[in-house]
Amino acid sequence: MHALPRIEPRTVPKTDATVQDLFELHHDRIYRVARRITGRAEDAEDVLQNVFLRLVRREDPVPPPAEAASYLHRAAANAAVDLLRRRKAQHSEPIGDAERFRDAAPGPELNRRSAEIGSRVREALAGLPPRAAEMFVLRYFEGYGNREIARMLNTSWSTVAVTLHRTRARLQKELKGDLR
């Protein structure tokens, strides 16, 4: 696992102490969320950096401490899915170069197949509407229950349940031939 960047107190302006505190409390979790979604350590580091840079630059408001974990989790999930969407739209990476970006791991058939399935799922996630992708990630990548997701996204439990049902059906249909 890659070492996460550390913000030293002297590198952060005094007015951004809140952002630094949030980083120190939540950077591990944000990295893990992004890593699970993107499948790559380099992408997870980029997502982590972007989430906190937006706060430092004040593109996003600094969330109150009571809402910070939920806010940052959602920001990381959204940024990771956006990264997957941008990559899918670009189609500029030659297939031969793809191997140099893969994380080093043992190469048995099971790992290869798992990576292939993960890649196809991430590609399918990039094609989902943003809200559906966010709910799917929270439920199946992060393990939150439908009621927790409803609270996090300020929506009803039934909306989450219906959205997840439709999203699962769509993904199953899209991936049916790919996952055999």
N, C-alpha and C positions, 0 to 999 in steps of 0.2 A: 504494500500500500504506500502511496506517495505521502511524503510529509506535507502537512498543510502549512501554508504561509502564516507567519506570525506577525501581527502588527505590534510594533514596539511603541510604548507610550510616547516617546519623543518624536515619532513620525506622524502622529495624529494631532492636528490642532486642538487646542483646549475646547473649542466650541463643538467639536465632534466627539467628545468623551462618551456621549450616549451611544453613538455608532460603534465606537471601540468596545464598549461594554457589551453591546449586542453581539458583536463579532466574537468576543471571547466566550460568551455564553452559548452561542448557537452555531458556530462555524462547523463543528463536527457533524451535526445533524444535517445542515444544509448541504454539505459535501456528500454525505451518504445518500440523501434524496436525489441529488443530481446524478450521482454515480449509478444508482439503480436505474434511473430513467434513460440516461444516455448510453450506459454500458462502457464508458471510457473514462479513465482517470483524468486525462487532459481536458475533456469536456466538462467534467465535474468541477475542476479547478477554475475553468473559465466562467461557469455559472456562478460559483461561489464569489468570485471576484466581481462579476457584474451586479449581483444582487446588492453587495455592500457598496460598490462604487456609486450605484444609483442613490443610495441613502446619503453618502458623503457629498455627492454633487447636488443633493436635494431634488433630484428628479422624482423621487418618491418621498412622501413624508415619513419622518421617523415615527414608528408606531409606539404607542404607550406600552410600558413594560408588560402590562397584563395581556396585551394582544400580540406581543412581539413574536412568540413562538409560532403561532398560527399564521400570522402575516408572512413571516420569513419562509415558512414551509411552503405556503402557497406561491410566494414569489419565486422560490427555487424550482418548484414543479413547473410553473408556467415558463420560466426562463429555459429550463431544460427541454420542454416540449417545443418551444419556439426555436431553439437551436436545431432540433431534429427537423422541424419544418423547413428552416432555411437550408439545411444540408440537402434535404430531399428536393427542394426547388432548384438548387444550384446544379446538381448532377455533373459537377465539374471534376470530381475526383476520379482519375482513371482506376479501373478495377485492379490493376496490378499494384497500385500504391496502397490499397486498402490494408494489406497485411502489415505494413510498417506501423499502422496506427493501433493495431490490436494489442491488448495487454498480454504480457508474457504469462502463459499458463500451460500446464501439462496438456498434451495433445491427444488423449484418447478419443475415440469416436463419440462417446457420450458428451464430452466437453464441446466437441465440434458441433454436434447436433444442437446442443443447448444454446450455443452462441448463435447458430443459424436461426433458431426459433426466436431468440431474444431480438436479433436484428430485424426479423420480419415483424415482430410485435411492435418494436419501436417505430418502424416505418409506417405501420398501420396507424399507430397513435398519432403520428404527424398529420395524418389525413382526417382526423376527427375534429369536430367543432371544439373550440377551446374549453368550454365549460364541461363537455362530456369527457374530454381527455383529462382534465383536472380531477374530475370525480373518479375516473377509472384509476388514475395514478394513486390518489389518496386511498382508495379501497384495496386495490390489488398489489400495488408496489409498497405502500406504507402500512397497510393493515388496519386502517381506521374502519369503524362500523358506520353504517348508513346514518345513524342519528348523529354521530360525531361529525361526519362530513356535512350534514345539513346545518349544524350549528356553525361550523367553520365557514361555510359558504353563504350563510344567512338565507337559507331556503328551507323548504319542507322536506321531511323524511320521505314522503311519497314521491316528490320530484326526483330525489336522489335515486330511489329504488327504480322508478320508471326509466330514468336516464341510463342507469347502469344496466338494466335489462336490455334496453335497445342497443346500447354500446356493445355489450357482450354478443348479442345476436349479429350485429354488423361485423364485429371482428371475427367471429366464427365463420361467417359467410366468406369474408375476404381471405381468411387464412386457411380455409378448409383444405384446399389442395396443397398448400405449402407445408402443412404440419404433418403430413403422413410419413 
